[in-house]
Amino acid sequence: MPQDPAEIPTEWGVFTRATTTLSDGEVMVFDWYATDGEPELLLRTADAAEAVDLASRLAVFFADESGWHRRASDAVVTEFSEAPPEPAELDEAAADLVLETVEVHPGGDIVLHLDDSCGRHFLSGHWPAVRFDVDGVVTAVTVEA
């Protein structure tokens, strides 16, 4: 399968089709575009024109990156707490759960993947992800591996 050479330049970096080269030299091309950086940015589509549209959604995120991060960490704590969390718990989680990846999906949903920087909140190799709808409302909190 030939690699899709499309690149999408944005103010947040150049998005290219995500690929992995296997040990036998075969190149796997994935159905998303990505940039390297912190945080990693993903556009969940294989269509270059749709990826350009999805990239524009990142402006909403970057206009209030810290606010999105805080809402995500608060959602994680709330989801996994047995009682309403104390403000100190929310503050600790906001510091410990660092933003690793921002995904934009067709339709405009944004998923933030967080990394447990201290290793006290999630098992090694597991991380929380928070999905926001197009209006910025949390619709799901999951743990991924």
Secondary structure, DSSP 8 states (H G I E B T S, - for coil): ------EEEETTEEEEEEEEE-TTS-EEEEEEEEE-SSSEEEE--S-HHHHHHHHHHHHHHHTTHHHHHHHHHHHHHHHH-SS---HHHHHHHHHHEEEEEEEE-TTS-EEEEEEETTSSSS-TT-EEEEEE-TTS-EEEEEEE-
